[in-house]
Structures are given as structure tokens and as C-alpha cells.
Amino acid sequence: MQAPGIVELSDDESAELVELLQGLIRIPSVNPPGDEIVAARFLEGVLTAEGLAPTVVEPFPGRGSIVCRVRGDGAPEGDGGGPLLLLSHLDVVPAEPAGWSHDPFGGDLADGYVWGRGTIDMKSMVAMEVQVMRRLARAARAAGRNPATDPIPGLRRDVIFCSSADEEAGGVHGAGWLVDNHPDWLRAAGALNEAGGIGMTFGRTRFYPIQVAEKGYVVYKLHVKGRWGHGSVPTADNAAELAAQIVTRLSEPGPARLTETVRASLDRAIPHLVAHGGGAIARVVRLVARLRPGVVDAALRRLRDPVLARTASAMIHDTVSVGIIAAGVKYNVIPGAAEIELDCRTLPGTDETAMRAELRRRIGERLWSRMDVECELVGKPVEAPLDGPMYPLLEQVLRDHDREAVPLPFLAPYATDAKHLARIGVPTYGFSPLRMGREDSFLALMHGDDERVSVEALRWGLPVLWDAVMRFCG
């Protein structure tokens, strides 16, 4: 149930939003190689048709990003306040068609859903952000103004739309390049990004996580040193066997730790779970909140939802995932070298030096001495303030559109382009609002087979996003 005075999406605009999303899905901007320029040019046409003046950049072949700005009527950075940035990305991860019931790049509309890679991550948010820009442009034209140059009626702050390349591979060719080369295009009082404001029901409670923090990442390549030999004479210096021992030791979860964001989320969730029949989930959350050594991971395994259990565990641990193991040249040659590539995700408060020390602790000195460690990529954890102007506003918007909503601050176990915005001081909040059904697990659909979003989720989400924009900027 929503608050009175909230205007639902019209059938015409709903159809327009769905058509826009379908058009984006049908552009297979899979990274690698990306080819986001095709999607950027598509959106350039959509925004230009509304009288706006978007800018498309292609700093690397095929890696296109788009930026578009509308003006508020407040004094620049004065009475009007700093701009609001609507951030999103154009690239998607690969999709193997064999696991899908619909063409992952067909944009099919069936059974009340739009199907395809990127519907959740994150072309639905791209489409909603573009629809916000369309609404603003149409308001200007209705008042006889040029939306590309004149202030938008009722808008105090500027609104910037940016959909970038390369987020799924670290954002270096997209938001990272924009921050390095055109920081003023993105500098804002706050930004709305992906992965928040998406409803998830536990027990009889509907929670809406709002991303205020995200883990960092460190990518390592371990060069394991053995000794080459004939396969007929086994040896303890087999680099493949040494690598196997290292991988086994890295599977240890390591110590749990609650960050400020996770602690705040648990404190707010527990009363609702206890009061509204969360049952086993409430008991698990209480155990996690107490952070009792040796109990936390066992408690998480009791959750019936394995995706939720893994995600919750990732939110309280520095994690290590083995991505690639390579060794050997022939079956009868004992390998003298092996390589292991690691994806480490770090909680706020853990830097690269601390992560390396944790790897060394898990692996042990004997095996550590048999390898060289190469650090390939580092992204720092990011946190935005809970007590700033943006977070309370987003909470209230959700409550007004859903009286049963329980907003929670959320630490994302993955990375987004918020890392690049942090370098220019832009606080970024994950807020891509969708009200998902019980049968639609956001965590399972993201990067999964049969990724899809319901039309009803979109019909609910766009007015919520619009309301957030207008309350902050109006």
C-alpha cells in the first residue's frame, strides 16, 4: 500500500519505458569486448529527440559513454545547490543461451516480464533514468523553454545523466576515464546508482536495502614455483600440487567483522524480523549481530536461501575467490610452474597490505615461500554518509510509496562505479527502485540465467525514482 497523493505510472508511459528497455536489451553490449558505443548512440538519439543535447565520448574503440545535463533555476552551486547525478552503466556480463528460456538479447515481453541480460544489472535503471530526463525535457518544452539550455520548471538543482562503459570490468574505460579527464561533468552533491531500493521479503517484512557502502577489491596473481620433471617419477615439487594445497588453504573463510553499515542494518532489521515472523532468519541475524566466533558461519548455513546466506557471509568477511588455476604443458611432464588468479573483496577498513597479510596467514610460510605474489588491480572500499541529506530522503520516499517498506543501509559485496566518483568526492547511493515479487530473487537474477524484470516492478520503480529526484532537486 502506498501513501495518498502518489501518482502511478500511466499505461502510455509504462509502454514507453518497456519499449526503451527492450531496445537496450537488444543491443548486446557484453563486456568484453563491450561495444557500449552502440548503446550510447541509441540513447543519444532518444535524448536528442526530446530536445536535449547529450555528449557521447568514445575514448577507446567501441567503449562509449553518454552524459547529458539539464539545468535547474537555482544559482550555480549557490541557492540551487550542487547537481544530482543519475549514474548507470551500459555494459553487461556474458550470457550463455543454453541456460535461458528466452533469447538473452531478444528483449522479449512475456508473462508480465521483460527478459534479457541486463534487465536487472542494470539496463532497467538506465531506462528509468532516461525516462526521468524525458519527463524533465517535456516539462521544459510544455513551458515554452529549450530543455537543452533553459532552466527546467520546478527544478532547483541541475540533474546530470551519465551511463558509462566498462563497469563490469572495473570502469577504467568508462567512469574512471570520465573522472580522470572530465571530472566537472560528474561532480555533484550526490549520485544515485545501481543495486538499492529493490524490495525483498523475509517473513512478513518487505525490506528495501539502500546501498551506502561497497567492498573494495584486490586482484592477485600467484606465481607458484616448482621443479620440472618426468611424470614417471612423482615429486613434492610438482607446482600443480603445490597450487592445489594453496587453493585449499584459501578456502578458509577468515575472521568475521561488522562494519558500521552492516551493524546499522542489523540493528534496524532485527526488531522487524522478530515482530513479524522472521523466525529462523531473525535468530540467524541476532547471532550475526553478536559476532560470536565460531558461530557466525554455522548460523548462516542454517538459512534456507543459499544465495542470501552467501551474500550475508560476504558482507562480514574479507573474501577470497579463486578465479583461474593454470599449470602444466603435457600429461607426462611434472609442471615446474603454476599460476593462480585471485579475486579478493575487502571490507571498509581493510587495505591491500592487510589483505596480503591475510593471504599469507591462510597459506602459511612454507607454501608462501614457494611463490611470488603479483598485485594486478586495487579498488578501495567506498562508504557514503548515513547522516547526510540523501539517505534519509531515500528512506522517506520508499516509505511513502510502500507503507510496509523497511529501508535498510546496505554494504554491497561487489564493486560499482561509485569507486571512481569517490575520487572526486561524490557520495553515491545505490537506489534503482524495483518492487520484486517473492519469486524473483534479485541476488539470484543478477548475472544469472533467465535474468528478467517484471513490468509491475518497473511501473512501481519509475515514480519512486522520479519522486526522489524531485524531492532532492525540486
N, C-alpha and C positions, 0 to 999 in steps of 0.2 A: 504494500500500500504506500502511495506517495502523498506528499503534502499537497493541500489545495493550492491552486494557482500555478502548478507546474504544467506546462503545455507539452502534450505528447507530440511525437513526430507525425506529420501528415502522411497520407499514403503516397502522395506525389513525391515528397522529399525522401521518403523511405525507398521508393523505387529508384530515385536518382542516386542515392547513396549506395544501394546494392549494385547498380549498374557500374558505378565508378569502381567499387571494389572488384567486381568481376573483370573489368578492364585491366586493373593492376595485376590480378592473379594470372591473367593470360599472357603477361609479359614475364618470361621465365628468367628472372634476374638472380640466378643461382650463383652463389659465391663459394668457390671460384667457378668461372672467371669474373662473374659479376654482371657486366654489361648493363649496369644500372642507368647508363645514359639513355637507353630506350624508354625506361620508366620515367626518367626526369623529363624527357622531351614530351612524353604523353601528358604529364601533369602541367608542363609549360603551356600546352595547348588548352587544357581545361581552365587554367587560371587566366590566360590571356583572353579567352572568350568572355570572361567576366569583367574585363576592363582593367585587370591588374597587370603589373609589369614584373614578372618573375625573372630571376637571373639563374641561368644554368651554367655550371662550370664542369669541365672535363680535364682535370689536371693530369690524369693518366689515361691512356687509351681505353675507352669503354667505361671508365669509372666516373659516372656523372652524379652530381648533387644539384639540388634546386633550393633556392632561397627566395622568399617573397615577403614584403613588408607592407603593412597598412598603417596609416597614421592616426593617432589619437589627437584630440584637440587641446590637451594639456601642454604647458610649456615643456620643451625638451628637457628631460631629466630633472624637471622642476616640479610645478604643480601637478603635472600628469603622472610623474613617477617613471621609473625605468620600464622598459618594454617587458612583455611576456613572450617567451619563446615556446612555440609548439614544435617539438622535435620528434623526428621519426627516422626510420631508415628504409631504403628501397631494396636491399639485398635480402635473399632468403638462403636457407641451407638446402642441400640436395634432397631430392625425393625419389625413392626407388618405386616406380609404378606398380611393381608386383605386389606390394603390400597395401595398395589402395583399392577402394571400391569405386572411386571416381578418378578421372584424369587429374593428377595433381596440379596441372596447369590449364585445366579446362574452365575453371570458374563456374562449375555447374551450380544451378539453383535447384535443389531437390530436397523434399521432405522438410521444408522450412529452414534449410541451411544453405549457406554458400560454402562450397567445398574447394579446397586447394591449398597448396603450400603458401604460407604467409598469411592466411586468414586470421590467425592468432598472432603470429610473430612476423611482421606487425603491420600488414597492409590494411587491416581494418582500422587501425589508428591513423595511418596515412590518409585513408579515405575520410574519416571523421574530421581530421584537421583541415583537409582541403574543403570539406563542406562548411566548416566554420568560416574559412576565408571567403567562400562563395556567399555566405549569408552577409558578411560584413560588406563585401563589394556591392551586393544587391541593395543593401540599406543606403549606401552612398549614392548609387545611381537613382534610387527612388527619391532621394532628396535633391536631385539635380547636380550632384557632385561627381568629380572624377575620382574613382577609387584608387587610382594609381598615384595620385598626387595630393588630393584634398583630404582633410580630416574626416573620419567616419562618424556619422551622427551617433551621439551617446557613448563614444569611446574616449576615455581619458588617456590611457596609455597606448603606445604603439603595440601592435601584435606582429610577431615575426613567425613565419612558417619556414621550417627547414627540414627537408628529407634528404638524407645523405647516403653515400655509398659505403660499403665495406665494413659495416658494423659487425657483421658475423665473423670477421677475421681481424678484429681489433680496431677498425675505424681509421687506420693510418691514411688511407686513400680518400677518406670522406670527412667526417667531423674533425679528425686530427689535422688534416690539411687545411680545413677552413679556419680552425683556431690558430694555426701557425701563420697563415697568410692573410686572412680577413677576419681578425677577431671582432672588429666592430660590427660585422654582420650578425654575430651571435650574442654579443654582450647584452645581458638582460638582468632584470631584477629577480627573475626566476624562470624555470623551464618546466614544462610538462612533457614527460617521456613515456616509454612503454612500461608494461608489467606492473600495473597497480589499478586499484578501483574495480577489480574484477571479482564479482561475488562468488563465494564458496561457502556451502552449507555444511555444518557439522552439528549433529544432534538436531536441535530445532533452532539453531542460531545461524544467521547469514552474516558472515564476516566479509569485510572488504579491505584487504591489505593495501596500504599505500606505501610504495617504495620510497624510503627516505635514505637508504644506505645500500651499498653493494660491496661484495668482496673484491679484493684485488686478485691478481693472477701473477704467477711466475712460471715461465716455461723453461724447463731444463732439458739438456741432452747429456746423458751419462755415457761416457766412453769407457767401456769395460775392457780391461787388458788381460788377456790370457796368453796361451802359447800354442802356436800351430803344431799339428802333429797328424800322424796316421790314425784313421778311425779304428784300426785293429788293436790299438794299444791305448785304452782309456787313461785319462789323466785328470788330476784335480785342477789343472789349469785350463779346462775347457771353458771358454768365455761364455758360451751359451748357458752352461750350468751355473756359472757364477751369476749371470744375469737373472736366471730363474730364482736363485737364492735372494738376490736383491729385491726382485719384484715381490716375492713372498713377504719379506720384511716390511715392504712399503704398504702392504695391505692393512697393517695395524692402524686403527682409527686415530690414535693420538689423544691427547687430553682435550676435554670439552671446556668451553669458555663462553660465558654470556656477555655479549656486547650491550651497550646502553640501549640500542634499538631493540634487540631481542628481549631484554629484560622489560622494557616498557610494553612491548607487545604481549608478553606473557601475563604481566600484571593486569592488563586490560581484558585479556581473553578469559582468564580463569573464572571470574565471577559469573560470566555469561554461560560458560560451559557447565558450571555447577548448577546454576539456576534453571537451565533449560535442557537438561537431559543429555549433556555431552557424554556421560557415562565413562567408558574406558578412555576416551580422549582426554577428559578432564583429569583423570588420575595420572595419565602419562604427562600431561602438561605440568601438573604440580610437581612430579618427580624431576622433570627437566628444570623447572624454576629453582628447585633446591640444589641442583647440580651436585648430586651425591656421587662421588667417584665410584666407578664400577657398576652403577645402577642405570645411568642415563641411557646408554646404548641398548641395554637389555629392555628398558622401558619402551624405547622407540620401536623395537622389534615387535612389540605387542599391538601396535596399531594395525588395523585391518587393511588400511590403504598403504601398499608398499611404496608408491610414489611419494605420498605425504611423509612417510617415515624417512625415506632417503633425503628428501628436501629439508625436513626438520633437523636431521643429523648434520647436513651440510651447513646449516645456519649457526651451529655451535662448535664446529671443528674447523681447523685448517685442514683442507683435504688434499689428497694426492691421488691422481688418476693416471694409470699407465696407458699411454696412447699408442705407442709403437715400440715393438721389440724387433731388432734385426740382427741376425748373426748367420755365419756360415756361407760357404761357396759351393760345397758338394757334400753328398751324404757321407763319404768316407774320408773327409778331411775334418779333423778337430778344429773348430774355429778359434783363432787367436785374438779375435776382437768381436765385440758386440756393442750395440747402441740401444739405449732405452730413452724414449722421449716422454717426459712427464708434464702433466697439466696440474699445477698446484694452485689452489684457490685460498686466499689468505683473508682472515678476519681483520677488521679495523684494529690496529694495534700490532699487527704482525708485519714486519718489513722483510725484504729479501734476505738480509743477514740472519734473521730469526728463522725463516723458512729453511734456509740451507742448514742451519744448526739442527733443526728438527729432522731433516732428512738424514743427517749424519748420525743422530741418536738412534733412529729406527734401523738404519742399515748396519751400524756397528763398525768399529775401527778396522777389523780385519778386511771386510769387503770394501770399505771406503778407500783403503789403501790400494785397491786393485782397479781404481777407475779415476778418470778425470771428469770434472763437472763443468759444463758449459751453460751459462745462463743466456738464453736466447731472447727473452722478452719479459718485461715487467710492466704491470699496471697496478697503480696504488689503489687501495680501498677508498671508497668515497662515502661521505656522510653529509646529509643536509639537516638543517636545524628543525627540531620539532616545535620550538617556541617562536619561530619566525611567522610572518604574516600568511604564508602559503598553506602550511599544513592544517591549521585549524579551519581555514576556509574550505579546503577539500573535504575534511571530515563533515562539516556542516552541509555542504552540497549533497553528499551521499545520504545523510540522514533526511534531508528534505525530499529527496527523490525516492527514498525507500525508508519508511518509518521503522522497519525491522533491522536496518543496517547497523552493524557494529564495526566501525572503521578501526583498523589497527596499523601501527607503523610496521614496516616490513624491511628486513635485510635480505636482499637478493643474493643467492649463492652464485650467480653468474655476473657477467660484465655487460655494461651498456656504454653508449657514448657519453654518459654522464661523466666518465673519467676525463674526457677531453674538455668538457665545459668547466670542470673543476679547476683547470689550469688558468682560466680567465675569471674565476670567482663567481660562476653562475650556479646557485643552488638548484638542484634538479630533483624532481619528484616523479616517481612512476605513477601515472594516472591515465590509463587508457580504458575508461569505464565500460564494462560489459556485465550484464547480469546473466550469469551462466546457469543452466539447469543442473539439477543434481547428477544427471547422467553425463554431463560434459565436464570432464576434469581438465582445467586449464593447464595444469602441470603435465598431464599425460599427452595432451594435444600439441603442445609447443614442441616443434621439431619431430613430432611423431607421425605415424601413418594416419590417413584419413583426417588430417587437420581440417577443421571447419568452424564456422561461427554461425549461430542462428540469426535469422532476420530479426527476431524479437530482441535478442541481445543488442543488436545494432540500433533498433528503434528506441531502446532504453538508453543506450550509451551516448548517442549524439546530443540529446537535450542535456544530459549531465555535463558533458564536456563544454557545451555552449554556456551553460549556467556558470560553470567555474571560470571560464574566460571572461564573461561579462561582469561577474562579481569582482574579479581582480582588476579588470581594466575599465569597467564602466563607471 
